[in-house]
């Protein structure tokens, strides 16, 4: 980004204001104590050097020596300040001498004994670095206060977020309780229908049995627990796929693959079910050349879940939003930063979802 001079003035306007007031104050005091003032060029040089050493001492010497992890540099601060004073006095003396010799002005200070001149200028420099040190610690205090405020704001946001999550959990639990009105009556009814139809309509009976298995799992302690084995989730979605397949006149092109290591991993329930249901609901899956796939693997102490399916709508990501937000939220609550969740639509119009949980 290109910075202009007006931007520079606006950024440091308070610095210019304070220095203007300070310089006006000092010149006024000098004038009141003696009406004869030095040439303007001497004030320009003196205050230019003073302001330069002010910012050098605060922004360079103190900043890097006090913030460094190098103990030698930190303990060398008194020596560095002494070196700073020495270099400043020599540089100022040479500049003053050069100016007065070239513009033919009389300089009473340069005619004084060297020790008197050095003591006077030394006091001026100590005064300058004293102000500079105060400025440095004032800025550091402001920055620390700002960091504390930011941390407090972040802590407040975290508390509000946790409260919101708890409220959502309560709402979810209430909705789940409402949905579980007399679940045993429903399961017993399905069992009764299965027994009544398995001789007359065995295919319909198998559908009823699959539906009963799904309901039992969803309403069981496993389905409602915090973590379940991936093996239980895999059996659940296999039953769901078989039940759904029985309603179709064609073979559904959905492949489920997994390795044995993944089956024993404990994972939050119904994530796999949400992914499977999303694929089935939004795709016809009747083309053998464009199959959908769900892959579950475990390697290097990490669980990987990947899905891919062809899309038949123009903007699939927008239609997935609610389900994707739900999955991302559940993964974040359960695993925090150890969980990775990503999705994209490739050039072949295949929608991919990628989940990784590092254990």
C-alpha positions in Angstrom: 0.0 0.0 0.0 1.4 3.4 -1.0 1.7 5.9 1.9 1.5 9.6 1.1 2.9 12.5 3.1 -0.6 13.6 4.3 -1.0 10.0 5.6 2.3 10.3 7.5 1.2 13.6 9.0 -2.1 12.2 10.1 -0.5 9.1 11.6 1.9 11.1 13.7 -0.1 14.2 14.2 0.0 14.0 18.0 3.8 13.6 17.9 4.1 16.8 15.8 1.7 18.6 18.1 3.6 17.6 21.3 7.0 18.5 19.9 5.7 21.9 18.6 4.4 22.7 22.1 7.6 21.5 23.7 9.8 23.5 21.4 7.7 26.6 21.7 7.8 26.3 25.5 11.6 26.0 25.6 12.3 28.9 23.2 9.8 31.1 25.2 11.7 30.2 28.5 15.0 31.0 26.8 13.7 34.3 25.5 12.3 35.3 28.9 15.6 34.7 30.6 17.6 36.5 28.0 16.1 38.5 25.0 19.0 37.5 22.7 18.3 34.2 21.0 20.7 32.1 19.0 20.4 32.0 15.2 17.5 29.9 13.9 19.7 27.4 12.3 21.1 26.4 15.7 17.7 25.7 17.0 16.9 23.6 14.0 20.1 21.6 14.4 19.7 21.2 18.2 16.1 20.1 18.1 16.6 17.9 15.1 19.5 16.1 16.9 17.4 16.0 20.1 14.3 14.5 18.5 16.5 12.0 16.5 18.2 10.8 19.7 14.8 10.7 21.5 13.3 8.2 19.0 16.6 6.3 18.5 16.9 5.7 22.2 13.3 4.6 22.6 12.6 2.7 19.4 16.0 1.2 18.7 18.2 1.0 21.8 15.6 0.2 24.5 13.3 -1.7 22.3 15.8 -4.2 21.0 18.0 -4.5 24.2 15.1 -5.0 26.6 13.1 -7.3 24.3 15.9 -9.5 23.2 16.5 -13.0 24.7 20.2 -12.4 24.4 21.3 -11.9 28.1 24.7 -10.4 27.0 22.9 -7.6 25.0 20.4 -7.0 27.8 23.1 -6.7 30.5 25.1 -4.4 28.2 22.4 -1.7 28.2 24.4 0.7 30.6 27.4 0.4 28.3 25.3 1.0 25.2 23.7 4.1 26.8 27.2 5.4 27.6 28.3 4.7 24.1 25.2 6.4 22.8 25.9 9.5 24.9 29.6 9.6 23.8 28.7 9.4 20.1 26.0 12.0 20.4 28.3 14.5 22.1 31.0 14.1 19.6 28.6 14.3 16.6 26.9 17.4 18.1 30.2 19.1 18.8 31.5 18.6 15.2 28.2 19.8 13.7 28.1 22.9 15.8 31.7 23.7 15.1 31.1 23.1 11.3 28.1 25.5 11.3 29.8 28.3 13.2 33.0 28.1 11.2 31.2 28.1 7.8 28.6 30.8 8.5 31.0 33.0 10.6 28.9 33.1 13.7 30.3 33.5 17.2 29.6 30.5 19.4 30.1 31.2 23.1 29.7 27.6 24.0 32.7 26.5 21.8 34.9 29.0 23.6 34.2 27.5 27.0 36.5 25.0 28.6 35.9 21.5 27.2 34.8 20.1 30.6 32.3 22.9 31.1 30.9 22.4 27.6 30.7 18.7 28.0 28.9 18.9 31.4 26.3 21.3 29.9 25.7 19.2 26.8 25.8 16.0 28.9 23.0 17.2 31.1 20.9 18.1 28.0 21.4 14.6 26.6 20.5 12.9 29.9 17.4 15.0 30.0 16.5 13.9 26.5 17.1 10.2 27.1 15.2 10.5 30.4 12.1 11.7 28.4 12.8 9.1 25.8 12.9 6.3 28.4 9.6 7.6 29.9 8.0 7.6 26.4 9.2 4.0 25.8 7.8 2.6 29.0 4.6 4.6 28.5 4.1 3.0 25.1 5.0 -0.4 26.5 2.4 0.0 29.2 -0.2 1.0 26.6 0.6 -2.0 24.5 0.4 -4.3 27.5 -3.0 -2.8 28.5 -4.2 -3.3 25.0 -3.1 -6.9 25.0 -4.8 -7.5 28.3 -8.0 -5.9 26.9 -7.8 -8.1 23.9 -7.3 -11.2 26.0 -10.3 -10.2 28.2 -12.4 -9.7 25.1 -11.3 -13.0 23.8 -12.1 -14.7 27.1 -15.5 -13.0 27.1 -16.2 -14.2 23.6 -15.1 -17.7 24.7 -17.5 -17.6 27.7 -20.3 -16.4 25.5 -19.6 -19.0 22.9 -19.5 -21.8 25.5 -22.8 -20.4 26.9 -24.3 -20.4 23.4 -23.1 -24.0 22.8 -24.7 -25.1 26.1 -28.0 -23.4 25.2 -27.9 -25.2 21.8 -27.1 -28.5 23.5 -30.1 -28.0 25.8 -32.3 -27.2 22.9 -31.0 -30.3 21.0 -31.6 -32.5 24.1 -35.1 -31.1 24.4 -35.8 -31.7 20.8 -34.4 -35.2 21.1 -36.6 -35.9 24.1 -39.7 -34.8 22.2 -38.7 -37.1 19.4 -38.4 -40.0 21.8 -42.0 -40.1 22.9 -42.5 -43.8 23.8 -39.8 -45.1 21.4 -40.3 -48.7 22.7 -43.9 -48.6 21.4 -42.6 -47.8 17.9 -39.9 -50.5 18.0 -42.3 -53.1 19.4 -44.8 -52.1 16.6 -42.1 -52.6 14.0 -41.3 -56.0 15.5 -44.9 -57.0 15.4 -45.2 -55.9 11.7 -42.1 -57.9 10.9 -43.5 -61.1 12.4 -46.8 -60.6 10.7 -45.3 -60.0 7.2 -42.2 -62.1 7.0 -44.1 -65.2 5.7 -46.5 -63.3 3.4 -44.0 -60.6 2.2 -40.4 -61.5 3.1 -38.9 -58.6 1.2 -41.2 -56.1 3.0 -40.4 -57.8 6.3 -36.6 -57.3 5.7 -37.2 -53.6 5.2 -39.2 -53.4 8.4 -36.4 -55.2 10.2 -33.8 -52.9 8.8 -35.9 -49.9 9.9 -36.2 -51.4 13.3 -32.4 -51.8 13.6 -31.9 -48.2 12.6 -34.4 -46.9 15.1 -32.9 -49.1 17.9 -29.4 -47.8 17.2 -30.5 -44.2 17.0 -32.4 -44.4 20.3 -29.9 -46.7 22.1 -27.2 -45.6 24.5 -24.7 -46.0 21.7 -26.5 -43.5 19.5 -26.9 -41.0 22.3 -23.4 -41.4 23.8 -20.6 -39.0 23.4 -18.4 -41.4 21.4 -19.0 -44.7 19.7 -16.8 -47.2 17.8 -16.5 -46.5 14.1 -17.5 -50.2 13.6 -20.9 -49.5 15.1 -21.4 -46.4 12.9 -20.3 -48.4 9.8 -22.9 -51.2 10.6 -25.5 -48.5 11.1 -25.0 -46.8 7.7 -24.7 -50.2 6.0 -28.1 -51.1 7.3 -29.4 -47.7 6.2 -27.9 -48.1 2.7 -29.5 -51.6 2.4 -32.9 -50.2 3.5 -32.7 -47.4 1.0 -31.5 -49.6 -1.8 -34.6 -51.8 -1.3 -36.8 -48.9 -2.3 -35.0 -48.3 -5.6 -35.6 -50.0 -9.0 -31.9 -49.7 -9.9 -28.6 -50.5 -8.1 -27.4 -47.5 -6.2 -23.8 -46.6 -7.1 -22.4 -45.9 -3.7 -19.3 -47.6 -2.5 -18.4 -47.8 1.2 -14.8 -48.8 2.0 -12.8 -48.8 5.3 -9.8 -50.5 6.9 -9.8 -52.7 10.0 -7.7 -50.2 12.0 -10.4 -47.6 11.7 -13.2 -49.8 13.0 -11.9 -49.8 16.6 -11.5 -46.0 16.8 -14.0 -44.1 19.0 -15.7 -41.3 17.2 -18.6 -39.0 17.7 -21.9 -40.6 16.5 -24.0 -39.9 13.4 -21.4 -37.9 11.5 -21.1 -40.8 9.0 -24.9 -41.1 8.9 -25.2 -37.4 8.1 -22.6 -37.7 5.3 -24.3 -40.8 3.9 -27.8 -39.3 4.0 -26.6 -36.1 2.3 -25.1 -38.1 -0.6 -28.2 -40.2 -1.0 -30.8 -37.4 -0.7 -29.1 -35.1 -3.2 -28.1 -37.5 -5.9 -29.7 -40.2 -8.0 -26.6 -42.4 -8.1 -27.9 -44.6 -10.9 -24.9 -44.1 -13.3 -22.1 -46.7 -12.9 -19.7 -44.3 -14.6 -20.3 -41.7 -11.9 -20.3 -43.6 -8.5 -20.3 -42.0 -5.1 -17.8 -43.1 -2.5 -17.2 -43.0 1.3 -13.7 -43.9 2.5 -12.7 -44.4 6.1 -9.1 -44.9 7.0 -6.9 -44.8 10.1 -3.1 -44.2 9.9 -0.5 -42.3 11.8 -2.9 -41.9 14.8 -5.4 -40.0 12.6 -8.9 -40.9 11.4 -9.6 -39.9 7.8 -13.1 -39.8 6.4 -13.5 -38.8 2.7 -16.6 -38.6 0.5 -17.1 -37.9 -3.1 -20.2 -37.8 -5.2 -21.4 -36.4 -8.5 -23.6 -33.3 -8.3 -26.7 -32.7 -10.4 -27.5 -29.2 -9.1 -25.7 -26.0 -10.1 -24.7 -24.7 -6.7 -24.4 -27.7 -4.4 -22.3 -25.9 -1.7 -25.2 -23.5 -0.9 -27.6 -26.3 -0.5 -25.2 -28.2 1.8 -24.7 -25.2 4.1 -26.9 -26.2 7.0 -25.5 -29.8 7.1 -21.9 -28.7 6.7 -22.2 -26.1 9.5 -23.7 -28.8 11.8 -20.8 -31.2 11.0 -18.1 -28.5 11.4 -19.7 -27.4 14.7 -19.8 -30.9 16.2 -16.2 -31.6 15.2 -15.1 -28.3 16.6 -16.8 -28.9 20.0 -15.6 -32.5 20.2 -12.0 -32.2 18.9 -11.1 -28.5 18.7 -8.1 -27.7 16.6 -7.2 -31.4 16.2 -10.0 -31.8 13.7 -9.8 -30.7 10.1 -12.9 -30.2 8.0 -12.9 -29.2 4.3 -15.0 -29.5 1.2 -14.9 -28.4 -2.5 -16.4 -28.9 -5.9 -13.9 -30.1 -8.5 -13.8 -29.5 -12.2 -15.6 -32.8 -12.9 -18.6 -31.5 -10.8 -17.8 -34.0 -8.0 -18.4 -32.7 -4.5 -15.7 -33.8 -2.0 -15.8 -33.7 1.8 -12.6 -34.3 3.8 -12.4 -34.9 7.6 -9.3 -35.6 9.6 -9.1 -36.1 13.3 -5.7 -36.4 14.9 -5.7 -38.5 18.1 
